[in-house]
């Protein structure tokens, strides 16, 4: 999960003014966000560009996955895909 960045369990991450190009993963070609075992993981993506990222399962650019009792938060603003 997350070809360039993987955010998991109790993490709070802000990604700003970045370019993500030609990243690959099964889930979330560029960024993967995943909460596990009642652990919250959140990401804010601000003013980023996503170009030619791909995923073999889901989330070509970004994937935010929730499991039972888990939370993955994602906010995207002023970004291009």
Secondary structure, DSSP 8 states (H G I E B T S, - for coil): --SSEEEESS-EEEEES-EEES-EEEE-SSEEEE--TT-EEEEEEES-EEES-EEEEE-SSEEEE--TT-EEEEEEES-B-
